[in-house]
Amino acid sequence: MINHCFFFFRRNKKPSKICLVYICFMKLLFQLSFALFIFSCKTQSNSAAGDDSQSESSPKYTGIVHVKKDNCPNYVEITNGPSISATKKVYALNLAKKYLKEGKQLRFDFTYSKAMNPEGCNVEAVVVLTNISVK
């Protein structure tokens, strides 16, 4: 049927109604698929962006920095936070040198990382700290 419809255009003859319907259908199908592609690429706004702006003003977690202890180059012992019922040892990937002092108390937020623990370091999670401040 496709060749039949385009064959009419090459001979400068008037195409049949079936060919016109087919061509209109194919144009519509192309336009719909293109529109779906464009709308699917749109970034979605979520309420987490609003939560980040609130978290920048007041970090949710508190913890104590430990340096070169328990076979770890450094780790943070989280002592208080919204989802922390007991102390939790985490290895912070992005802890700046100004915070690497034994016993320094910090306030921060964190997100879990998929990075591996340092060799021989027994921590519960590897995290990336954000919104760090000294307590």
Backbone as JSON Lines, residues from 0, in Angstrom:
{"i":0,"aa":"M","n":[0.82,-1.19,0.0],"ca":[0.0,0.0,0.0],"c":[0.87,1.26,0.0]}
{"i":1,"aa":"I","n":[1.99,1.22,0.72],"ca":[2.86,2.4,0.77],"c":[3.38,2.71,-0.63]}
{"i":2,"aa":"N","n":[3.9,1.71,-1.3],"ca":[4.42,1.94,-2.65],"c":[3.32,2.39,-3.58]}
{"i":3,"aa":"H","n":[2.15,1.86,-3.42],"ca":[1.01,2.23,-4.25],"c":[0.7,3.72,-4.1]}
{"i":4,"aa":"C","n":[0.72,4.24,-2.85],"ca":[0.41,5.65,-2.61],"c":[1.48,6.57,-3.17]}
{"i":5,"aa":"F","n":[2.73,6.23,-2.99],"ca":[3.79,7.09,-3.48],"c":[3.97,6.97,-4.99]}
{"i":6,"aa":"F","n":[3.53,5.85,-5.53],"ca":[3.62,5.66,-6.98],"c":[2.71,6.66,-7.7]}
{"i":7,"aa":"F","n":[1.57,6.99,-7.09],"ca":[0.66,7.97,-7.69],"c":[1.29,9.36,-7.75]}
{"i":8,"aa":"F","n":[2.04,9.73,-6.73],"ca":[2.65,11.05,-6.71],"c":[3.74,11.19,-7.77]}
{"i":9,"aa":"R","n":[4.38,10.11,-8.08],"ca":[5.44,10.17,-9.08],"c":[4.88,10.36,-10.49]}
{"i":10,"aa":"R","n":[3.69,9.86,-10.73],"ca":[3.1,9.97,-12.05],"c":[2.25,11.23,-12.21]}
{"i":11,"aa":"N","n":[2.21,12.07,-11.17],"ca":[1.41,13.3,-11.17],"c":[-0.08,13.01,-11.35]}
{"i":12,"aa":"K","n":[-0.5,11.9,-10.83],"ca":[-1.93,11.59,-10.84],"c":[-2.51,11.91,-9.49]}
{"i":13,"aa":"K","n":[-3.8,12.06,-9.43],"ca":[-4.48,12.33,-8.18],"c":[-4.49,11.06,-7.34]}
{"i":14,"aa":"P","n":[-4.01,11.14,-6.07],"ca":[-3.99,9.94,-5.22],"c":[-5.39,9.56,-4.75]}
{"i":15,"aa":"S","n":[-5.56,8.3,-4.42],"ca":[-6.85,7.83,-3.93],"c":[-7.1,8.32,-2.51]}
{"i":16,"aa":"K","n":[-8.33,8.22,-2.07],"ca":[-8.68,8.66,-0.71],"c":[-7.97,7.81,0.34]}
{"i":17,"aa":"I","n":[-7.79,6.56,0.04],"ca":[-7.1,5.67,0.99],"c":[-5.66,6.13,1.18]}
{"i":18,"aa":"C","n":[-5.03,6.54,0.09],"ca":[-3.65,7.02,0.19],"c":[-3.59,8.31,0.99]}
{"i":19,"aa":"L","n":[-4.53,9.2,0.78],"ca":[-4.54,10.45,1.53],"c":[-4.76,10.21,3.02]}
{"i":20,"aa":"V","n":[-5.66,9.3,3.34],"ca":[-5.9,8.96,4.74],"c":[-4.65,8.36,5.36]}
{"i":21,"aa":"Y","n":[-4.0,7.47,4.6],"ca":[-2.78,6.84,5.09],"c":[-1.69,7.88,5.35]}
{"i":22,"aa":"I","n":[-1.51,8.79,4.43],"ca":[-0.48,9.83,4.58],"c":[-0.81,10.74,5.76]}
{"i":23,"aa":"C","n":[-2.07,11.12,5.92],"ca":[-2.46,11.95,7.06],"c":[-2.22,11.21,8.38]}
{"i":24,"aa":"F","n":[-2.54,9.92,8.37],"ca":[-2.33,9.11,9.57],"c":[-0.84,9.05,9.92]}
{"i":25,"aa":"M","n":[0.01,8.86,8.93],"ca":[1.45,8.78,9.18],"c":[2.0,10.13,9.67]}
{"i":26,"aa":"K","n":[1.51,11.24,9.12],"ca":[1.92,12.55,9.59],"c":[1.5,12.75,11.05]}
{"i":27,"aa":"L","n":[0.28,12.38,11.37],"ca":[-0.22,12.52,12.73],"c":[0.58,11.64,13.69]}
{"i":28,"aa":"L","n":[0.87,10.43,13.29],"ca":[1.65,9.53,14.12],"c":[3.05,10.1,14.38]}
{"i":29,"aa":"F","n":[3.67,10.66,13.36],"ca":[4.98,11.27,13.53],"c":[4.9,12.47,14.48]}
{"i":30,"aa":"Q","n":[3.9,13.31,14.32],"ca":[3.77,14.49,15.17],"c":[3.51,14.1,16.63]}
{"i":31,"aa":"L","n":[2.68,13.1,16.86],"ca":[2.41,12.65,18.22],"c":[3.66,12.05,18.87]}
{"i":32,"aa":"S","n":[4.38,11.25,18.12],"ca":[5.6,10.66,18.7],"c":[6.64,11.73,18.99]}
{"i":33,"aa":"F","n":[6.74,12.73,18.12],"ca":[7.67,13.82,18.37],"c":[7.25,14.63,19.6]}
{"i":34,"aa":"A","n":[5.96,14.91,19.75],"ca":[5.47,15.65,20.91],"c":[5.7,14.87,22.21]}
{"i":35,"aa":"L","n":[5.45,13.56,22.19],"ca":[5.71,12.74,23.37],"c":[7.19,12.74,23.73]}
{"i":36,"aa":"F","n":[8.04,12.7,22.74],"ca":[9.48,12.73,22.99],"c":[9.88,14.05,23.65]}
{"i":37,"aa":"I","n":[9.36,15.15,23.15],"ca":[9.7,16.46,23.7],"c":[9.2,16.59,25.13]}
{"i":38,"aa":"F","n":[7.97,16.17,25.4],"ca":[7.42,16.31,26.75],"c":[8.05,15.34,27.73]}
{"i":39,"aa":"S","n":[8.53,14.2,27.26],"ca":[9.16,13.25,28.17],"c":[10.56,13.73,28.59]}
{"i":40,"aa":"C","n":[11.17,14.58,27.8],"ca":[12.5,15.09,28.13],"c":[12.45,16.27,29.1]}
{"i":41,"aa":"K","n":[11.29,16.75,29.41],"ca":[11.15,17.88,30.31],"c":[11.58,17.48,31.71]}
{"i":42,"aa":"T","n":[12.35,18.34,32.37],"ca":[12.76,18.03,33.74],"c":[11.58,18.22,34.68]}
{"i":43,"aa":"Q","n":[11.47,17.34,35.62],"ca":[10.35,17.39,36.54],"c":[10.75,18.2,37.77]}
{"i":44,"aa":"S","n":[9.88,19.09,38.16],"ca":[10.13,19.83,39.4],"c":[9.55,19.02,40.55]}
{"i":45,"aa":"N","n":[10.32,18.92,41.62],"ca":[9.85,18.16,42.77],"c":[9.94,19.02,44.01]}
{"i":46,"aa":"S","n":[9.29,18.57,45.05],"ca":[9.28,19.34,46.29],"c":[10.59,19.23,47.05]}
{"i":47,"aa":"A","n":[11.47,18.31,46.64],"ca":[12.76,18.17,47.32],"c":[13.61,19.42,47.15]}
{"i":48,"aa":"A","n":[13.45,20.12,46.03],"ca":[14.22,21.35,45.83],"c":[13.83,22.38,46.88]}
{"i":49,"aa":"G","n":[12.57,22.44,47.23],"ca":[12.14,23.35,48.29],"c":[12.67,22.91,49.64]}
{"i":50,"aa":"D","n":[12.77,21.62,49.87],"ca":[13.3,21.12,51.13],"c":[14.78,21.46,51.26]}
{"i":51,"aa":"D","n":[15.54,21.45,50.14],"ca":[16.95,21.77,50.2],"c":[17.18,23.2,50.66]}
{"i":52,"aa":"S","n":[16.32,24.11,50.21],"ca":[16.51,25.5,50.62],"c":[16.25,25.67,52.11]}
{"i":53,"aa":"Q","n":[15.35,24.88,52.66],"ca":[15.11,24.94,54.1],"c":[16.26,24.3,54.86]}
{"i":54,"aa":"S","n":[16.82,23.22,54.29],"ca":[17.89,22.52,54.99],"c":[19.17,23.35,55.02]}
{"i":55,"aa":"E","n":[19.36,24.27,54.06],"ca":[20.55,25.1,54.05],"c":[20.57,26.04,55.26]}
{"i":56,"aa":"S","n":[19.41,26.42,55.75],"ca":[19.39,27.32,56.89],"c":[19.66,26.57,58.2]}
{"i":57,"aa":"S","n":[19.25,25.33,58.31],"ca":[19.48,24.59,59.55],"c":[19.74,23.11,59.23]}
{"i":58,"aa":"P","n":[20.99,22.66,59.39],"ca":[21.3,21.25,59.15],"c":[20.54,20.34,60.11]}
{"i":59,"aa":"K","n":[20.22,19.14,59.67],"ca":[19.38,18.24,60.45],"c":[20.17,17.32,61.38]}
{"i":60,"aa":"Y","n":[21.43,17.04,61.07],"ca":[22.19,16.03,61.81],"c":[23.36,16.67,62.56]}
{"i":61,"aa":"T","n":[23.73,16.04,63.66],"ca":[24.93,16.45,64.39],"c":[25.82,15.23,64.53]}
{"i":62,"aa":"G","n":[27.12,15.49,64.57],"ca":[28.05,14.38,64.68],"c":[29.41,14.82,65.14]}
{"i":63,"aa":"I","n":[30.26,13.83,65.45],"ca":[31.61,14.06,65.95],"c":[32.6,13.44,64.96]}
{"i":64,"aa":"V","n":[33.62,14.21,64.61],"ca":[34.63,13.74,63.66],"c":[35.68,12.92,64.41]}
{"i":65,"aa":"H","n":[36.07,11.78,63.83],"ca":[37.15,10.95,64.35],"c":[38.17,10.77,63.23]}
{"i":66,"aa":"V","n":[39.44,10.97,63.56],"ca":[40.5,10.9,62.56],"c":[41.45,9.76,62.89]}
{"i":67,"aa":"K","n":[41.77,8.94,61.9],"ca":[42.71,7.82,62.0],"c":[42.42,6.95,63.22]}
{"i":68,"aa":"K","n":[41.19,6.46,63.25],"ca":[40.73,5.63,64.35],"c":[40.02,4.42,63.75]}
{"i":69,"aa":"D","n":[40.17,3.25,64.32],"ca":[39.52,2.02,63.87],"c":[39.83,1.7,62.4]}
{"i":70,"aa":"N","n":[41.08,1.87,61.99],"ca":[41.54,1.58,60.63],"c":[40.86,2.45,59.56]}
{"i":71,"aa":"C","n":[40.32,3.57,59.94],"ca":[39.69,4.48,58.98],"c":[40.5,5.77,58.89]}
{"i":72,"aa":"P","n":[40.63,6.35,57.71],"ca":[41.31,7.64,57.62],"c":[40.54,8.71,58.39]}
{"i":73,"aa":"N","n":[39.23,8.67,58.3],"ca":[38.36,9.54,59.1],"c":[36.94,9.0,59.0]}
{"i":74,"aa":"Y","n":[36.14,9.29,60.0],"ca":[34.73,8.97,59.94],"c":[33.98,9.93,60.86]}
{"i":75,"aa":"V","n":[32.69,10.03,60.62],"ca":[31.84,10.89,61.43],"c":[30.87,10.0,62.19]}
{"i":76,"aa":"E","n":[30.8,10.22,63.48],"ca":[29.87,9.49,64.32],"c":[28.63,10.37,64.48]}
{"i":77,"aa":"I","n":[27.54,9.97,63.82],"ca":[26.31,10.76,63.88],"c":[25.64,10.49,65.22]}
{"i":78,"aa":"T","n":[25.43,11.54,65.99],"ca":[24.87,11.38,67.33],"c":[23.41,11.78,67.42]}
{"i":79,"aa":"N","n":[22.96,12.63,66.49],"ca":[21.58,13.1,66.59],"c":[21.08,13.46,65.19]}
{"i":80,"aa":"G","n":[19.82,13.15,64.95],"ca":[19.2,13.48,63.67],"c":[17.79,12.92,63.61]}
{"i":81,"aa":"P","n":[17.03,13.33,62.59],"ca":[15.63,12.92,62.5],"c":[15.41,11.42,62.36]}
{"i":82,"aa":"S","n":[16.28,10.72,61.65],"ca":[16.07,9.28,61.45],"c":[17.12,8.43,62.15]}
{"i":83,"aa":"I","n":[17.84,9.0,63.08],"ca":[18.91,8.29,63.78],"c":[18.43,7.96,65.2]}
{"i":84,"aa":"S","n":[18.3,6.67,65.49],"ca":[17.88,6.27,66.83],"c":[19.09,5.95,67.71]}
{"i":85,"aa":"A","n":[20.18,5.5,67.11],"ca":[21.42,5.22,67.84],"c":[22.57,5.85,67.06]}
{"i":86,"aa":"T","n":[23.74,5.9,67.68],"ca":[24.87,6.49,66.97],"c":[25.2,5.67,65.73]}
{"i":87,"aa":"K","n":[25.66,6.35,64.72],"ca":[25.93,5.71,63.45],"c":[27.27,6.22,62.92]}
{"i":88,"aa":"K","n":[28.15,5.29,62.52],"ca":[29.44,5.65,61.97],"c":[29.34,5.7,60.45]}
{"i":89,"aa":"V","n":[29.73,6.85,59.87],"ca":[29.71,6.99,58.41],"c":[31.04,7.55,57.94]}
{"i":90,"aa":"Y","n":[31.45,7.13,56.77],"ca":[32.66,7.67,56.15],"c":[32.22,8.78,55.21]}
{"i":91,"aa":"A","n":[32.75,9.98,55.42],"ca":[32.38,11.13,54.6],"c":[33.4,11.3,53.47]}
{"i":92,"aa":"L","n":[32.91,11.26,52.25],"ca":[33.8,11.39,51.09],"c":[34.36,12.79,50.93]}
{"i":93,"aa":"N","n":[33.58,13.79,51.24],"ca":[33.96,15.17,50.92],"c":[34.26,16.03,52.14]}
{"i":94,"aa":"L","n":[34.74,15.45,53.2],"ca":[35.02,16.22,54.41],"c":[36.28,17.06,54.2]}
{"i":95,"aa":"A","n":[36.14,18.38,54.28],"ca":[37.27,19.29,54.03],"c":[38.3,19.19,55.15]}
{"i":96,"aa":"K","n":[39.53,19.6,54.82],"ca":[40.63,19.5,55.79],"c":[40.38,20.35,57.04]}
{"i":97,"aa":"K","n":[39.65,21.45,56.89],"ca":[39.41,22.3,58.06],"c":[38.52,21.62,59.09]}
{"i":98,"aa":"Y","n":[37.79,20.58,58.7],"ca":[36.95,19.84,59.64],"c":[37.62,18.57,60.16]}
{"i":99,"aa":"L","n":[38.78,18.22,59.64],"ca":[39.46,16.97,60.03],"c":[40.26,17.15,61.31]}
{"i":100,"aa":"K","n":[39.56,17.36,62.39],"ca":[40.19,17.47,63.72],"c":[39.43,16.54,64.66]}
{"i":101,"aa":"E","n":[40.17,15.74,65.39],"ca":[39.58,14.76,66.3],"c":[38.63,15.44,67.29]}
{"i":102,"aa":"G","n":[37.42,14.92,67.39],"ca":[36.44,15.41,68.37],"c":[35.67,16.65,67.94]}
{"i":103,"aa":"K","n":[35.92,17.17,66.74],"ca":[35.2,18.37,66.28],"c":[33.73,18.01,66.07]}
{"i":104,"aa":"Q","n":[32.86,18.83,66.62],"ca":[31.42,18.6,66.49],"c":[30.87,19.4,65.3]}
{"i":105,"aa":"L","n":[30.13,18.71,64.45],"ca":[29.6,19.32,63.24],"c":[28.09,19.2,63.17]}
{"i":106,"aa":"R","n":[27.51,20.12,62.44],"ca":[26.1,20.03,62.05],"c":[26.1,19.9,60.53]}
{"i":107,"aa":"F","n":[25.27,19.01,59.98],"ca":[25.33,18.75,58.54],"c":[24.09,18.01,58.08]}
{"i":108,"aa":"D","n":[23.96,17.92,56.79],"ca":[23.01,17.03,56.13],"c":[23.85,16.07,55.31]}
{"i":109,"aa":"F","n":[23.29,14.95,54.92],"ca":[24.06,14.01,54.11],"c":[23.17,13.25,53.15]}
{"i":110,"aa":"T","n":[23.8,12.71,52.12],"ca":[23.15,11.78,51.2],"c":[24.04,10.56,51.09]}
{"i":111,"aa":"Y","n":[23.43,9.4,50.93],"ca":[24.18,8.16,50.82],"c":[24.89,8.1,49.46]}
{"i":112,"aa":"S","n":[26.09,7.52,49.46],"ca":[26.87,7.35,48.25],"c":[27.0,5.86,47.94]}
{"i":113,"aa":"K","n":[27.21,5.55,46.67],"ca":[27.41,4.16,46.28],"c":[28.89,3.77,46.3]}
{"i":114,"aa":"A","n":[29.74,4.68,46.75],"ca":[31.18,4.4,46.81],"c":[31.45,3.32,47.86]}
{"i":115,"aa":"M","n":[32.56,2.63,47.7],"ca":[32.92,1.56,48.63],"c":[33.58,2.13,49.88]}
{"i":116,"aa":"N","n":[33.51,1.38,50.96],"ca":[34.2,1.75,52.2],"c":[35.71,1.68,51.96]}
{"i":117,"aa":"P","n":[36.49,2.53,52.64],"ca":[37.94,2.36,52.58],"c":[38.33,0.99,53.14]}
{"i":118,"aa":"E","n":[39.42,0.44,52.65],"ca":[39.82,-0.9,53.06],"c":[40.1,-0.94,54.56]}
{"i":119,"aa":"G","n":[39.5,-1.89,55.24],"ca":[39.69,-2.08,56.68],"c":[38.85,-1.15,57.54]}
{"i":120,"aa":"C","n":[38.11,-0.27,56.94],"ca":[37.3,0.7,57.68],"c":[35.9,0.11,57.89]}
{"i":121,"aa":"N","n":[35.51,-0.06,59.13],"ca":[34.23,-0.67,59.44],"c":[33.21,0.42,59.79]}
{"i":122,"aa":"V","n":[32.54,0.95,58.76],"ca":[31.51,1.97,58.95],"c":[30.21,1.45,58.37]}
{"i":123,"aa":"E","n":[29.12,2.07,58.78],"ca":[27.8,1.6,58.33],"c":[27.43,2.11,56.94]}
{"i":124,"aa":"A","n":[27.98,3.26,56.55],"ca":[27.63,3.82,55.24],"c":[28.71,4.78,54.77]}
{"i":125,"aa":"V","n":[28.74,5.0,53.47],"ca":[29.58,6.02,52.88],"c":[28.64,7.14,52.43]}
{"i":126,"aa":"V","n":[28.95,8.37,52.81],"ca":[28.03,9.48,52.57],"c":[28.76,10.68,51.97]}
{"i":127,"aa":"V","n":[27.97,11.59,51.45],"ca":[28.45,12.9,51.0],"c":[27.78,13.93,51.89]}
{"i":128,"aa":"L","n":[28.59,14.71,52.6],"ca":[28.05,15.71,53.52],"c":[27.73,16.99,52.77]}
{"i":129,"aa":"T","n":[26.64,17.62,53.16],"ca":[26.25,18.92,52.61],"c":[25.89,19.85,53.77]}
{"i":130,"aa":"N","n":[25.93,21.13,53.51],"ca":[25.51,22.11,54.49],"c":[26.25,21.93,55.83]}
{"i":131,"aa":"I","n":[27.56,21.84,55.76],"ca":[28.39,21.56,56.96],"c":[28.65,22.86,57.72]}
{"i":132,"aa":"S","n":[28.5,22.77,59.02],"ca":[28.87,23.9,59.89],"c":[29.4,23.34,61.21]}
{"i":133,"aa":"V","n":[30.23,24.13,61.89],"ca":[30.76,23.71,63.2],"c":[29.72,24.01,64.25]}
{"i":134,"aa":"K","n":[29.51,23.05,65.13],"ca":[28.49,23.2,66.18],"c":[28.98,24.12,67.26]}
